[in-house]
Amino acid sequence: MYDVVVVGQGLSGLLSAIWAGEQGKKVALVSKGTGKLLQSTGFMDFYGKKPATEMTKEAVDKFKQLMTKLNLPYLGDFGSKVSVVTGSGYLKETILYPETVVPVPDSGRVLVVGFTEIADFQPAFVKGNLERERPELVVDTLTVSLEQKSLRTMTQLDAARLLDKKENRAKVLKQIKAQMQKRNLGQPELYIFPASLGIENWRTVLQEFSVELGAPVTEAPGMPPNAPAVRLFESLRKAAIRMGTRFYSDTEVIGSHVEENLVRSLKIQTSNHTTEIIGRTYIIAAGGVLGGGHVMTAQGLKDTVLGLETDAYGQYSVCPENVLLVGASRGTKELHCGITGGVSAIQSSYESVLSLTK
Ligand SMILES: Cc1cc2nc3c(=O)[nH]c(=O)nc-3n(C[C@H](O)[C@H](O)[C@H](O)COP(=O)(O)OP(=O)(O)OC[C@H]3O[C@@H](n4cnc5c(N)ncnc54)[C@H](O)[C@@H]3O)c2cc1C
């Protein structure tokens, strides 16, 4: 028997598993897929319908402490939004962002650098939109080659993995410097790259690029997969494993056995068998409609996890006493269009795990 069974390995599920593990709980995590983290920017946005509270601050601080411990520090503060540039050149307001990201200045000169192999990040397009967003900014562009052949279109993640290697970084830096000199481009205050500044060696890539180029560099996340999201997912998953979480991957929860308003077990199904898993407490982090935990019907949202009745907003009509809901599993009453956003996912995971100690 587990102390805690978590359903879902998105941001909410992984944080819940790690924080429950920190309390010495024996944790299992069951998930049928990887969640939305891998499709996200890796930034933590705030979309909540309810205003931020002291609890939001506590949860955000706890997340930042965790990420520092995992050697993937997050910057930003719960009280203030910052403008960061996306892979389309539009600005996005966010709360927390990784160290590979630098907020865009209001004025001055920036240089957008693309890779010929990556179709999803077009420097001219970024420039057009960024100049509309920040008319005081002078935006230059250039494109260099990763000098790699691929049978399929390369993604930002492919570029990130290539830039983990010193020889590839050297080729890219050489081309940037040569083009800047040839075109007599002025020194920018910020270099904007696709979200591809390394995976394993992101710190070295960041340091080497900013030192060699003589100015800060930033990633601009766009079409997934984005390196910051992959780094975050991988480091949270590894942390949960290190804390002792038992992962049941590619495993779907297809119902529950409830007695006296307590969930006694979950029915779980893998590709070749169906069985049960038993816990004292169940944390449902199944991501709502977008994550697969709810389906939309003519009568409103329906739960796909415990198989219990919900209201039209996806909230259990009678929530079993040993069930904690996090992220979009809390239903659409609390969420803007059912989209959790990183900050609400962090807060609800933190609140749920705090209640384990009571
Ligand atoms: C495409 C996209 C991009 C986004 N980008 C951002 C962003 O950049 N920044 C931001 O702040 N927010 C972003 N969001 C909002 C996002 O909803 C939250 O930030 C957060 O990642 C949600 O995490 P979660 O863990 O609550 O849900 P999810 O990530 O959806 O995870 C749900 C998990 O539950 C599992 N699951 C569902 N049903 C079952 C079942 N029956 N049995 C077993 N497992 C089950 C799924 O497989 C998955 O592992 C984005 C949303 C989308 C759709």
Ligand as a Chemical Component Dictionary entry (heavy atoms), coordinates in Angstrom:
data_LIG
# 
_chem_comp.id                   LIG 
_chem_comp.type                 NON-POLYMER 
_chem_comp.pdbx_formal_charge   0 
_chem_comp.three_letter_code    LIG 
# 
loop_
_chem_comp_atom.comp_id 
_chem_comp_atom.atom_id 
_chem_comp_atom.alt_atom_id 
_chem_comp_atom.type_symbol 
_chem_comp_atom.charge 
_chem_comp_atom.model_Cartn_x 
_chem_comp_atom.model_Cartn_y 
_chem_comp_atom.model_Cartn_z 
_chem_comp_atom.pdbx_ordinal 
LIG C1  C1  C 0 -0.368 23.242 -25.457 1  
LIG C2  C2  C 0 -0.331 23.882 -24.096 2  
LIG C3  C3  C 0 0.763  24.675 -23.749 3  
LIG C4  C4  C 0 0.816  25.281 -22.493 4  
LIG N1  N1  N 0 1.879  26.085 -22.202 5  
LIG C5  C5  C 0 1.947  26.686 -20.992 6  
LIG C6  C6  C 0 3.057  27.525 -20.665 7  
LIG O1  O1  O 0 3.948  27.731 -21.475 8  
LIG N2  N2  N 0 3.107  28.085 -19.419 9  
LIG C7  C7  C 0 2.105  27.873 -18.507 10 
LIG O2  O2  O 0 2.202  28.408 -17.398 11 
LIG N3  N3  N 0 1.042  27.096 -18.797 12 
LIG C8  C8  C 0 0.942  26.496 -20.008 13 
LIG N4  N4  N 0 -0.129 25.697 -20.300 14 
LIG C9  C9  C 0 -1.118 25.482 -19.275 15 
LIG C10 C10 C 0 -0.928 24.110 -18.548 16 
LIG O3  O3  O 0 -2.241 23.647 -18.468 17 
LIG C11 C11 C 0 -0.340 24.191 -17.149 18 
LIG O4  O4  O 0 0.695  25.102 -17.056 19 
LIG C12 C12 C 0 0.214  22.897 -16.545 20 
LIG O5  O5  O 0 1.341  22.440 -17.286 21 
LIG C13 C13 C 0 -0.812 21.836 -16.427 22 
LIG O6  O6  O 0 -0.236 20.778 -15.699 23 
LIG P1  P1  P 0 -1.098 19.630 -15.045 24 
LIG O7  O7  O 0 -0.133 18.723 -14.404 25 
LIG O8  O8  O 0 -2.165 20.187 -14.176 26 
LIG O9  O9  O 0 -1.850 18.881 -16.284 27 
LIG P2  P2  P 0 -1.277 18.076 -17.511 28 
LIG O10 O10 O 0 0.038  18.557 -17.911 29 
LIG O11 O11 O 0 -2.359 18.053 -18.526 30 
LIG O12 O12 O 0 -1.092 16.581 -16.984 31 
LIG C14 C14 C 0 -2.150 15.688 -16.874 32 
LIG C15 C15 C 0 -1.592 14.304 -16.638 33 
LIG O13 O13 O 0 -2.647 13.414 -16.272 34 
LIG C16 C16 C 0 -2.566 12.223 -17.047 35 
LIG N5  N5  N 0 -3.889 11.607 -17.079 36 
LIG C17 C17 C 0 -5.071 12.164 -17.452 37 
LIG N6  N6  N 0 -6.066 11.268 -17.282 38 
LIG C18 C18 C 0 -5.500 10.140 -16.781 39 
LIG C19 C19 C 0 -6.004 8.860  -16.404 40 
LIG N7  N7  N 0 -7.304 8.544  -16.486 41 
LIG N8  N8  N 0 -5.140 7.923  -15.960 42 
LIG C20 C20 C 0 -3.799 8.205  -15.858 43 
LIG N9  N9  N 0 -3.266 9.395  -16.206 44 
LIG C21 C21 C 0 -4.116 10.348 -16.644 45 
LIG C22 C22 C 0 -2.015 12.714 -18.384 46 
LIG O14 O14 O 0 -1.498 11.664 -19.153 47 
LIG C23 C23 C 0 -0.931 13.678 -17.878 48 
LIG O15 O15 O 0 0.217  12.976 -17.494 49 
LIG C24 C24 C 0 -0.234 25.085 -21.557 50 
LIG C25 C25 C 0 -1.329 24.303 -21.914 51 
LIG C26 C26 C 0 -1.380 23.713 -23.166 52 
LIG C27 C27 C 0 -2.587 22.890 -23.531 53 
# 
loop_
_chem_comp_bond.comp_id 
_chem_comp_bond.atom_id_1 
_chem_comp_bond.atom_id_2 
_chem_comp_bond.value_order 
_chem_comp_bond.pdbx_ordinal 
LIG C1  C2  SING 1  
LIG C2  C3  SING 2  
LIG C2  C26 DOUB 3  
LIG C3  C4  DOUB 4  
LIG C4  N1  SING 5  
LIG C4  C24 SING 6  
LIG N1  C5  DOUB 7  
LIG C5  C6  SING 8  
LIG C5  C8  SING 9  
LIG C6  O1  DOUB 10 
LIG C6  N2  SING 11 
LIG N2  C7  SING 12 
LIG C7  O2  DOUB 13 
LIG C7  N3  SING 14 
LIG N3  C8  DOUB 15 
LIG C8  N4  SING 16 
LIG N4  C9  SING 17 
LIG N4  C24 SING 18 
LIG C9  C10 SING 19 
LIG C10 O3  SING 20 
LIG C10 C11 SING 21 
LIG C11 O4  SING 22 
LIG C11 C12 SING 23 
LIG C12 O5  SING 24 
LIG C12 C13 SING 25 
LIG C13 O6  SING 26 
LIG O6  P1  SING 27 
LIG P1  O7  DOUB 28 
LIG P1  O8  SING 29 
LIG P1  O9  SING 30 
LIG O9  P2  SING 31 
LIG P2  O10 DOUB 32 
LIG P2  O11 SING 33 
LIG P2  O12 SING 34 
LIG O12 C14 SING 35 
LIG C14 C15 SING 36 
LIG C15 O13 SING 37 
LIG C15 C23 SING 38 
LIG O13 C16 SING 39 
LIG C16 N5  SING 40 
LIG C16 C22 SING 41 
LIG N5  C17 SING 42 
LIG N5  C21 SING 43 
LIG C17 N6  DOUB 44 
LIG N6  C18 SING 45 
LIG C18 C19 SING 46 
LIG C18 C21 DOUB 47 
LIG C19 N7  SING 48 
LIG C19 N8  DOUB 49 
LIG N8  C20 SING 50 
LIG C20 N9  DOUB 51 
LIG N9  C21 SING 52 
LIG C22 O14 SING 53 
LIG C22 C23 SING 54 
LIG C23 O15 SING 55 
LIG C24 C25 DOUB 56 
LIG C25 C26 SING 57 
LIG C26 C27 SING 58 
# 
